[in-house]
Amino acid sequence: MNLEKYIIFPRKEGIELEKIIQEMADLYYDVEYTSGIEIYASKKETDFYIINFSQIPDFERFKYFVNYLAWGENHALQNEV
């Protein structure tokens, strides 16, 4: 696991995390970092996922990805806030 760039994301009922990440990867299909995204269930905290990038994205895209997970189109945390 690449420990330089990762996102810790809370598990929420009804969220299809794989689908959300695939949507994001489809938006950036021509950028290398989307080909190496992996999802892990946290072993320490049972209510979290760890989203890891094997290819380190630039900081601007990394920030956009975090925002997309939290506030993207019709999913993620926007229904929880």
C-alpha positions in Angstrom: 0.0 0.0 0.0 1.3 3.4 -0.9 1.3 5.5 2.3 1.9 8.8 0.5 -1.6 9.4 -0.8 -4.7 7.8 0.6 -8.2 8.8 1.8 -9.9 7.5 4.8 -13.6 7.4 4.1 -16.4 6.6 6.5 -18.7 3.6 5.8 -22.2 4.8 5.2 -25.3 2.8 4.6 -26.4 2.7 1.0 -23.2 4.1 -0.4 -21.7 2.0 -3.3 -18.1 3.1 -2.9 -16.8 1.1 -5.8 -19.4 2.7 -8.1 -18.4 6.2 -6.9 -14.7 5.5 -7.4 -15.4 4.0 -10.9 -17.4 7.2 -11.8 -14.4 9.3 -10.8 -11.9 7.1 -12.6 -14.1 7.4 -15.7 -13.9 11.1 -15.6 -10.1 10.9 -15.5 -9.5 7.8 -17.7 -6.7 9.4 -19.5 -4.7 10.1 -16.3 -2.4 7.3 -15.0 -3.3 7.6 -11.3 -6.9 6.3 -11.8 -5.6 2.9 -12.9 -4.2 2.0 -9.5 -6.9 2.9 -7.0 -7.5 0.2 -4.3 -10.1 0.1 -1.5 -9.4 -1.5 1.8 -11.6 -2.0 4.9 -9.8 -0.5 7.9 -8.6 -3.1 10.3 -8.3 -0.6 13.2 -11.5 1.3 12.7 -14.4 -0.8 11.6 -16.4 2.1 10.3 -13.9 3.3 7.7 -12.5 2.4 4.3 -9.0 3.3 3.1 -8.8 4.4 -0.5 -5.2 4.1 -1.8 -3.5 5.3 -4.9 -0.7 3.2 -6.3 0.0 6.0 -8.8 0.3 9.3 -6.8 -2.0 11.9 -8.3 -1.0 15.6 -8.3 -2.3 17.6 -5.4 -5.1 19.4 -7.4 -6.6 16.1 -8.6 -6.2 14.5 -5.2 -8.2 17.4 -3.6 -10.8 17.1 -6.4 -11.1 13.4 -5.7 -11.7 13.9 -2.0 -14.4 16.5 -2.8 -16.0 14.2 -5.3 -16.3 11.4 -2.7 -17.8 13.7 -0.2 -20.0 16.0 -2.3 -20.1 14.5 -5.8 -23.2 14.0 -7.9 -26.1 12.4 -6.0 -24.0 10.3 -3.6 -21.6 10.1 -0.8 -22.0 12.3 2.2 -24.3 15.0 0.7 -27.4 13.0 1.9 -25.9 12.7 5.4 -25.2 16.3 6.1 
